């Protein structure tokens, strides 16, 4: 048997704790030959309910590592930690000091899958000494019942240069990995608009033609139905966005846009959280508050008035017509009012109109008379200059607020370098000062920014329905059936749902279902509102669509769901429930059990695939001048019916390939 020297402070209780936990770690190391030999180990950090546990340790090479267990099973094996600052790898050659421990237990109003979020965790702060340089810094560790997260805090008063991180995850064999892939013109890690695909974890270093770097989140199915996990980041501010590099031996390492060049941070470095999310089931995976919990609360002064922050539905001309003329946008404002929608979005090209600001103000005035708010599009390059604390952006936002627009769609950041992260943060802050709302496009996926800046109503970072008209499109049904448990597991996304006139290999009912299944407090509809209102092929579903909210009080994933095969979610708003079913590529029969309903009789309006009906020529459904339908020119029609139901009833549905279903269930009057 080998003995090891424990380098610890002199406090006897700390020594005893270290020795006891180290003996456990050594025992585990003997059972798991891949584990590093341990010379120092922290006390075990357990989540409030004991579901998740984690420890920091130092191996025989003096490398700082962490490990994590879920439901008593070690999932994250001893994995390297460290941040390199000004050439010093602060995870190499370290001593762990005596930690401090506290408990966070709070609730707050959230906006999305449910109304109230619970932020309950055990927070540890570990002082770390880097022996070679003498630098002292901290690792913060938070352990929740649905995950574990850590970050580095490196004190400093001047510019510090971050060369990169050693942060990594070494995972067990047998995991099924979900990742997004987009090879078109190297866009994969710019727009985050890749198709969600799956592979064995051992294939990740070679599976992608674009190389071994993947964006976050990455989602994993644990073997033997033991649950799910996701690796991602949270609270990305004043730092570069982390990606994940697969390096073999089932290990993922933090990777950054800046690569070896690194980036500067002024003053103390507080990195984003490096997050490992755990879930027993798909409901826990799809509705976790972990990412939002790791973000700071809103600044009470910046958001002393939140009356302007209103979720809602939005019409949009871009997908079916393009921008058009000012008269086109007047028509869309009128159609938004007819639908009872809250917003209309004026996209790219309006600044080229004759007298664009005067014209935009006229549109805003017209919309205000109809209780419709106007969003304006802007290219990020028009406002990205950080000179004089983003003076150009401030002037631009002054003009936007002055003409009465409610918000901006900011597009084409195309990355997550520190420069772009700083730009997004500045945009959210300056917009809040002007009481403006923000929708980011051409951007990375959410890391919980909307908790700190609730004026962020949505962001893209998703492969949405606009891909259907592109050369690389259309979206696959399996991609759609994966999204609620992959991209949407970390926050809202502007997929721009419902495109009856170019649905690709999906049905009309499937298209309707995307508006329920995909979370976005600002829900921008791709389809021409005239088609939604008046096309006889789809307007029988109009009452269901008009009743849909964009935020929810409760969400349940129904038990037949499987990532990429079937997404079935029930969402409650008040006393009404909406059920969305998105089928993958294989036709199937499914049963929707209504055991989530309350007592009494309910009325269900059901929008289902009419699998025996004649296929619909989608080019005849409505106007879509920009559609490239390729071979997907016809679709399965929808069938709408109403029936009375009670809690526990089962509804059998026949789902076509790429099919879907939507139920609107409300108490009978």
Buried (B, 14 or more C-beta within 10 A) or exposed (E): EEEBEBBBEEEEEBBEBBEEBBEBBBEBBEEBEEBBBBBBBBBBBBBBEEBBBBBBBBBEEBBBBBBBBBBEEBBBBBBBBBBBBBEBBBBBBBBBBBBEEEEEEEEBEBBBBBBEBBBBBBBBBBBBBBEEBEBBBBBBBBBBBBBBBBBBBBEBEEEBBBBBBBBBBBBBEBBBBBBBBBEBEEBBBBBBBBBBBBBEBBEBBEBBEBEBBBBBBBBBBBEEEBBBBBBBBBBBBBBBBBBBBBBEEBBBBBBBBBEEEBBEBEEEBBBBBBBBBBBBEBBBBBBBBBBBBBBEEBEEEBBEEEEBBBBBBBBBBBBBBEBBEBEBBBBBBBBBBBBEBBBBBBBBEBBEBEEBBEBBBBBBEBBBEEEBBBBBBBBBEBBBEEEEEBEBBBEBBEBBBEBBBBBBBBBBBBBBBBBBBBBBBBBBBBBBBBBBBBBBBBBBBBBBBBBBBBBBBBBBBBBBBBBBBEEBBBBBBBBBBBBBBBBBBBBBBBBBBBBBBBBBBBBBBBBBBBBBBBBBBBBBBBBBBBBBBEBEBBBBBBEBBBBBBBBBBBBBBBEBBBBBBBBBBBBBBEEBBBBBBBBBBBBBEBEBBBEBBEEEEBBBBBBBBBBEEEEBEBBEBBBBEBBEBBEBBBBBBBBBEEEEBEBEBEBEBBBBBBBBBBBBBBBEE
